[in-house]
Amino acid sequence: MSDSYRPVDPEQLRLWSRAIAPDVFSSTVGRDGVRLSLAGAQDKLPVRLDGAAVNVPLGVAPSTHLLKFGSAYFKHLPENECLMALTADRFALPVPATALWKIDGGGTILVVERYDRWREADRIHRIHQEDFCQALGRSPLRKYQKEGGPRLGEVAEILRLHGSLPSDDLRLLVRWGLFNWLFGNGDAHAKNISLIFGPTGGIRLAPFYDLVCTRVYKSLDPQLAMSLGEQFDPGAVLQRDLDAHARELQVGPRMVRDNVSEFLETGIRRLGEAITDFRERHGNSPILDMIRLQVARNLKRAKTLLR
């Protein structure tokens, strides 16, 4: 039976981009504060894109992209994630292809291409992936380390035991953790990092997704979702924490130190390049300078503490 889709007309897309449903947002405050991934923080819609045509999958039909809409609670969230993806790419972190749609008379939508799909003529095929709650047999309700979720050391062990290129993926894991620390992503939990199973049987770390500078939203928990060593406070990471982090991941402390030095030395320049790229593609947004100021503070404090 062929896959079925329902077309989405521009007016429906405009209405969706403007929709705000406060009743779906949970204001639950956890032990350490509100997390971005609470229900309703950002609505997502899986779609199939064929050129400019937008179609909603029916039944088990596969999607090709995710549409991520704005939030009434976290201003300019699609723009935030778009900029973080552009910045991560400049640090050689693999990220899905993204674009911003500014809808006439509506809001802004982040369009994220699914990396777990491949096309064969007009057919869309799924590629198996598992986030690290699934890979480690943990409940998705325990995606945060402080709530019993996986540690980065457990992620590293899975890569070491089952990955096709463990040395490459361990280096990427190190860089992902440092990026989240220095660029203010406190929501990098175990469901925001995945394994992807290639069609020939290889297992690799999937491209990094849901990268957001959560530190610009003062209502959100500033703590790291996964610790560096035993340190969750991003403003208190010392060299001993980074050395403990290296021991937990079973990588050389020199690897961690060299990567930290690269982020500290080039972070503002590469973020600036990403902001320039963003403005050329999508125009300006108030979130850009907010993120620049936050990251500058993060890097300055880290340099002081690691001196």
Backbone torsions as a table, in degrees:
resi	resn	phi	psi	omega
1	MET	NA	132.5	-177.1
2	SER	-74.6	153.3	179.0
3	ASP	-69.4	147.9	-177.9
4	SER	-119.1	144.8	-178.8
5	TYR	-139.8	152.5	174.7
6	ARG	-112.1	123.7	-179.6
7	PRO	-67.6	147.8	177.9
8	VAL	-110.8	122.3	-179.7
9	ASP	-85.5	159.9	-176.7
10	PRO	-56.2	-35.2	-179.8
11	GLU	-66.2	-40.6	177.5
12	GLN	-63.7	-41.2	178.6
13	LEU	-62.6	-40.7	178.6
14	ARG	-62.6	-44.3	180.0
15	LEU	-63.8	-42.9	177.2
16	TRP	-60.7	-41.5	-176.1
17	SER	-67.2	-20.5	-179.9
18	ARG	-99.5	-9.8	-172.0
19	ALA	-68.5	137.8	174.5
20	ILE	-132.4	126.7	-178.9
21	ALA	-127.2	83.2	-175.1
22	PRO	-58.3	-27.2	-175.0
23	ASP	-68.7	-16.8	-179.9
24	VAL	-89.0	-5.8	-177.9
25	PHE	-89.1	130.4	177.7
26	SER	-92.4	129.4	177.7
27	SER	-96.2	16.3	179.7
28	THR	-55.7	131.1	177.9
29	VAL	-108.7	121.7	-179.9
30	GLY	-81.3	-168.8	-177.0
31	ARG	-58.9	-36.6	-174.8
32	ASP	-117.4	14.7	176.7
33	GLY	116.0	174.4	-177.4
34	VAL	-72.9	140.4	176.9
35	ARG	-105.9	150.6	-176.8
36	LEU	-63.7	-32.5	-171.2
37	SER	-85.5	13.2	172.1
38	LEU	-60.8	151.6	-177.0
39	ALA	-55.0	133.5	175.1
40	GLY	90.7	-7.2	179.9
41	ALA	-62.0	-36.7	177.0
42	GLN	-153.0	124.4	177.9
43	ASP	-81.7	141.6	-179.9
44	LYS	-127.5	143.6	178.9
45	LEU	-132.5	119.0	174.6
46	PRO	-76.0	133.4	-179.5
47	VAL	-139.5	165.5	168.3
48	ARG	-108.8	127.3	177.1
49	LEU	-107.7	130.3	172.2
50	ASP	-129.2	95.9	-172.2
51	GLY	65.2	-126.4	178.9
52	ALA	-88.7	-4.0	-177.5
53	ALA	-80.8	129.2	178.8
54	VAL	-110.2	126.9	-178.1
55	ASN	-132.9	137.9	177.4
56	VAL	-92.7	126.5	178.8
57	PRO	-64.9	140.9	174.5
58	LEU	-109.3	142.7	-180.0
59	GLY	61.6	-125.5	-176.7
60	VAL	-100.0	12.7	179.6
61	ALA	-61.5	137.9	-177.1
62	PRO	-80.1	149.5	173.9
63	SER	-95.5	167.6	175.8
64	THR	-118.0	-20.4	-175.9
65	HIS	-142.9	162.1	169.3
66	LEU	-113.5	133.6	170.1
67	LEU	-98.2	122.7	-178.4
68	LYS	-114.2	119.2	-172.1
69	PHE	-93.2	166.3	178.8
70	GLY	-69.6	172.6	-177.3
71	SER	-127.1	140.8	175.1
72	ALA	-72.9	-13.9	-172.9
73	TYR	-104.9	-26.6	-177.7
74	PHE	-128.2	100.5	-170.8
75	LYS	-64.3	141.6	173.8
76	HIS	58.0	37.1	-177.9
77	LEU	-64.8	-42.1	176.6
78	PRO	-60.7	-39.8	178.9
79	GLU	-66.5	-38.4	177.6
80	ASN	-58.2	-51.5	-177.8
81	GLU	-66.0	-36.8	177.6
82	CYS	-61.6	-46.1	179.8
83	LEU	-64.0	-40.4	-179.6
84	MET	-64.9	-35.8	177.1
85	ALA	-66.1	-42.3	178.0
86	LEU	-62.5	-38.3	-179.7
87	THR	-71.0	-45.8	179.4
88	ALA	-58.4	-39.2	179.2
89	ASP	-59.6	-33.7	179.2
90	ARG	-72.5	-14.0	174.4
91	PHE	-102.8	20.4	177.6
92	ALA	60.6	29.8	171.8
93	LEU	-93.2	123.1	-179.8
94	PRO	-67.0	130.7	179.4
95	VAL	-134.9	154.3	175.6
96	PRO	-65.9	156.0	174.3
97	ALA	-67.5	134.4	-178.9
98	THR	-131.6	157.7	174.6
99	ALA	-150.0	158.6	174.9
100	LEU	-111.2	131.3	172.2
101	TRP	-106.7	123.6	172.4
102	LYS	-101.3	111.9	-172.3
103	ILE	-87.6	124.4	177.5
104	ASP	-56.6	124.5	-179.3
105	GLY	74.4	7.8	-178.4
106	GLY	-134.3	-150.3	-178.5
107	GLY	-105.5	-161.1	-179.9
108	THR	-110.2	137.7	-179.2
109	ILE	-122.5	132.1	171.5
110	LEU	-88.6	128.5	179.8
111	VAL	-108.1	119.0	-176.2
112	VAL	-116.9	121.3	177.6
113	GLU	-74.5	134.4	179.6
114	ARG	-75.0	128.7	178.7
115	TYR	-85.6	-10.8	-178.2
116	ASP	-99.3	39.0	177.0
117	ARG	-139.0	152.7	167.9
118	TRP	-143.8	148.1	-176.3
119	ARG	-100.4	140.6	171.9
120	GLU	-132.3	102.2	-171.9
121	ALA	57.5	-119.3	-178.0
122	ASP	-97.1	3.8	-178.0
123	ARG	-96.0	143.5	176.2
124	ILE	-110.0	126.9	-179.1
125	HIS	-113.6	142.6	176.5
126	ARG	-83.2	146.2	171.2
127	ILE	-113.2	131.4	-175.7
128	HIS	-67.4	135.5	172.6
129	GLN	-138.6	158.0	175.6
130	GLU	-138.9	128.3	170.5
131	ASP	-74.7	171.8	-171.0
132	PHE	-80.9	-10.4	165.5
133	CYS	-69.5	-44.5	178.0
134	GLN	-64.7	-46.6	-175.9
135	ALA	-62.3	-29.5	-177.5
136	LEU	-104.3	7.0	176.1
137	GLY	68.1	31.2	179.0
138	ARG	-101.3	150.1	175.2
139	SER	-63.7	140.2	175.4
140	PRO	-62.1	-17.3	176.4
141	LEU	-74.9	-10.3	178.8
142	ARG	-117.0	52.2	-178.3
143	LYS	-82.6	-21.4	178.4
144	TYR	-90.2	137.2	-175.9
145	GLN	-57.6	-41.7	-178.0
146	LYS	-66.5	-16.7	-179.8
147	GLU	-104.3	20.5	178.5
148	GLY	95.7	8.6	-179.6
149	GLY	-79.7	173.9	-177.4
150	PRO	-62.6	149.9	171.1
151	ARG	-94.8	161.8	176.1
152	LEU	-61.8	-31.0	178.0
153	GLY	-63.8	-34.6	177.5
154	GLU	-70.6	-37.7	175.1
155	VAL	-60.5	-45.4	-179.8
156	ALA	-61.5	-38.3	-178.9
157	GLU	-66.2	-39.9	176.3
158	ILE	-60.9	-44.4	179.1
159	LEU	-62.5	-39.1	-177.5
160	ARG	-69.5	-37.6	-176.1
161	LEU	-83.2	-34.1	-169.3
162	HIS	-123.3	-11.7	-176.4
163	GLY	-73.1	150.2	179.4
164	SER	-76.3	-32.6	178.8
165	LEU	-133.1	71.5	-172.3
166	PRO	-60.9	-37.1	-178.1
167	SER	-65.3	-40.8	177.9
168	ASP	-65.7	-44.3	-176.4
169	ASP	-73.4	-30.9	175.2
170	LEU	-65.1	-38.3	176.6
171	ARG	-64.2	-41.1	177.3
172	LEU	-64.4	-38.6	178.3
173	LEU	-61.9	-43.4	177.2
174	VAL	-58.3	-47.6	-177.0
175	ARG	-66.3	-37.7	177.5
176	TRP	-61.8	-45.8	179.1
177	GLY	-62.2	-41.4	179.4
178	LEU	-69.6	-38.2	177.6
179	PHE	-61.0	-46.2	180.0
180	ASN	-61.1	-41.1	177.9
181	TRP	-62.4	-54.5	-170.7
182	LEU	-80.5	-26.2	-179.0
183	PHE	-102.7	12.4	165.4
184	GLY	78.8	30.5	177.9
185	ASN	-98.3	98.3	180.0
186	GLY	-88.4	5.6	-175.4
187	ASP	-113.9	24.2	-179.1
188	ALA	-85.7	76.2	-177.3
189	HIS	-96.5	-176.1	-170.6
190	ALA	-71.9	-15.5	175.1
191	LYS	-91.0	-3.7	176.6
192	ASN	-103.4	21.9	174.0
193	ILE	-149.0	136.8	-168.7
194	SER	-140.6	163.2	166.3
195	LEU	-99.4	145.5	173.5
196	ILE	-123.3	136.4	-174.6
197	PHE	-103.6	111.2	-176.0
198	GLY	-68.9	158.7	-178.9
199	PRO	-63.0	-19.9	178.6
200	THR	-97.7	5.4	175.1
201	GLY	104.3	-6.5	179.3
202	GLY	-72.0	149.4	178.8
203	ILE	-121.1	121.2	-178.4
204	ARG	-131.7	161.9	169.7
205	LEU	-67.0	130.4	-177.9
206	ALA	-74.7	160.2	171.7
207	PRO	-53.4	151.1	-175.2
208	PHE	-85.7	133.9	-174.0
209	TYR	-132.0	169.8	179.4
210	ASP	56.2	38.3	175.6
211	LEU	-82.7	117.4	-177.5
212	VAL	-138.5	139.8	171.8
213	CYS	-81.2	87.6	-177.0
214	THR	-71.7	-19.6	-176.6
215	ARG	-64.8	-18.8	178.8
216	VAL	-76.7	-11.0	178.6
217	TYR	-102.9	103.2	-169.0
218	LYS	-68.0	-17.9	178.6
219	SER	-79.1	-10.5	-176.6
220	LEU	-91.2	153.3	176.9
221	ASP	-60.2	122.5	179.5
222	PRO	-78.8	-10.3	-175.3
223	GLN	-71.2	154.5	176.2
224	LEU	-72.5	141.2	177.3
225	ALA	-71.6	-31.4	174.6
226	MET	-126.2	131.1	-172.9
227	SER	-75.2	157.8	167.5
228	LEU	-100.8	108.8	-166.5
229	GLY	66.3	-121.6	174.5
230	GLU	-109.5	10.2	-173.8
231	GLN	-95.0	120.5	176.1
232	PHE	-98.9	-21.7	-176.9
233	ASP	-79.4	111.6	-176.9
234	PRO	-66.2	-18.7	179.4
235	GLY	-93.1	10.4	-177.5
236	ALA	-132.9	16.9	-178.1
237	VAL	-73.1	123.5	178.8
238	LEU	-110.0	171.8	-179.6
239	GLN	-61.0	-35.1	178.8
240	ARG	-64.2	-31.5	176.7
241	ASP	-68.3	-40.6	178.8
242	LEU	-67.5	-37.3	176.8
243	ASP	-66.0	-39.8	176.3
244	ALA	-65.4	-36.1	176.7
245	HIS	-61.7	-44.7	178.1
246	ALA	-62.1	-41.3	178.9
247	ARG	-64.1	-41.7	-179.5
248	GLU	-63.4	-40.5	179.6
249	LEU	-80.9	-6.9	-177.7
250	GLN	57.2	45.5	172.5
251	VAL	-120.5	162.1	-179.3
252	GLY	-68.0	138.5	177.7
253	PRO	-59.2	-27.2	178.3
254	ARG	-64.3	-37.3	178.2
255	MET	-60.1	-46.6	-179.3
256	VAL	-64.3	-46.1	-178.6
257	ARG	-62.2	-42.4	180.0
258	ASP	-64.1	-40.4	178.6
259	ASN	-68.2	-39.4	175.8
260	VAL	-60.0	-45.8	179.7
261	SER	-58.6	-41.5	179.0
262	GLU	-62.1	-46.0	179.2
263	PHE	-62.3	-43.7	-177.9
264	LEU	-67.5	-37.7	-176.3
265	GLU	-78.6	-32.6	-172.7
266	THR	-115.6	-1.4	-172.0
267	GLY	-58.2	-50.9	-177.1
268	ILE	-66.7	-39.0	-179.7
269	ARG	-64.6	-46.3	-178.0
270	ARG	-69.8	-35.8	173.7
271	LEU	-62.7	-41.5	177.3
272	GLY	-60.8	-40.0	176.3
273	GLU	-62.6	-40.7	179.3
274	ALA	-65.9	-38.5	178.0
275	ILE	-64.5	-42.3	177.1
276	THR	-60.9	-45.1	178.3
277	ASP	-60.7	-44.5	179.2
278	PHE	-57.9	-49.0	-176.8
279	ARG	-64.5	-35.7	177.9
280	GLU	-66.5	-35.5	-177.9
281	ARG	-84.5	-40.2	-165.8
282	HIS	-126.7	-0.5	-175.1
283	GLY	83.9	-167.2	-174.8
284	ASN	-92.7	163.3	173.8
285	SER	-153.5	141.6	178.7
286	PRO	-60.0	-24.7	-176.0
287	ILE	-68.7	-22.9	-174.5
288	LEU	-62.5	-50.9	-179.4
289	ASP	-71.8	-30.2	175.2
290	MET	-61.5	-43.4	179.0
291	ILE	-68.2	-41.1	179.4
292	ARG	-58.5	-44.6	-179.9
293	LEU	-65.9	-41.5	-179.7
294	GLN	-64.5	-46.3	-179.1
295	VAL	-65.3	-39.7	177.7
296	ALA	-59.3	-41.6	176.7
297	ARG	-64.2	-43.2	-179.9
298	ASN	-60.0	-46.8	-177.2
299	LEU	-67.4	-40.7	179.5
300	LYS	-62.2	-43.6	-179.9
301	ARG	-66.6	-40.9	-180.0
302	ALA	-63.5	-41.7	178.1
303	LYS	-60.1	-41.2	-179.5
304	THR	-65.5	-45.5	-176.6
305	LEU	-71.8	-28.0	-177.8
306	LEU	-93.0	-3.2	-176.5
307	ARG	-62.4	NA	NA
